[in-house]
């Protein structure tokens, strides 16, 4: 009888340890995904700024930058 109780207790503890490990792995994966998304967003923003600067340099400043509010309205229409 004691062996059965001990076996059940060991299985329960092993299950809890396994679940805790899975939760930690999931949290680590979410953090990594979040950092990756932030890095991608930063790269896109940097590329956008560089493209705007290149366009400004190429046109000699003849093309004026649109207002952000107008830009947002135009991009929301495209979607």
N, C-alpha and C positions, 0 to 999 in steps of 0.2 A: 504494500500500500504506500509506503514512504517513497519507493522508487517512482511510482506513478506520479505522486504529487511533485516530487523533485523534477521529473521530466517535464511536466506541464509548466512548472515555474520557469524552467530553463527555456522552453519554447516561447513562453510569453515575453520573457526578457529579451530573447533573441529577436523576436518580432518588433519589439519597441526600439531596439537598437537599429534595426534595419530601417524602420520608418523614419527615425531621427536622421539617419544618414541620407535617406532620399530627400527629406525636407531641406537639409543643408545643401545637397547637390542642386536642388531646384532653385534655391535662393542664389547660389553662386552663378548658376546659368542665367538667371534673370538680371543679376548685376552686370554680368559680362555683356549681355544683350543690350542693356541700357547704355553702358559705356560705348559700345560699338555704334549704337544709333546716334549718340551725342557726337562721336568722332565724325561720323558720316555727315551729320548736319553741319558741323563746323567746316568740313571740307567743301561742302556745297556753298556755304556762305562765303568762304574765302575765294572760291572759284568765281562766284558771282561778282564779288568786288573787283577781282582782277579783270574780269571781262568788261565790266563797266569802265574801269580805268583805261583799258586798251582801246575801247571804243571812243572814249573821250580823247585819248591821245591821237588816234587815227583821224578823227574828224576835226581836230583842233578846237574842240569845245563847241562846235556848231549845233550839235544835237543836245538839247537840254534834257536832264534827267526828269522823268515823270514824278509827280508827287506820289508818295507811298499810298495815299488813300485812293487815288485814281488807279494805280497799279493793282491794288487789291481788288477793286471792282472789276477790272478787266480780266484778271486771272480767275475770279469766281464765275464769270460768265463763260469762260472757256471750259470749265469743268462741267 
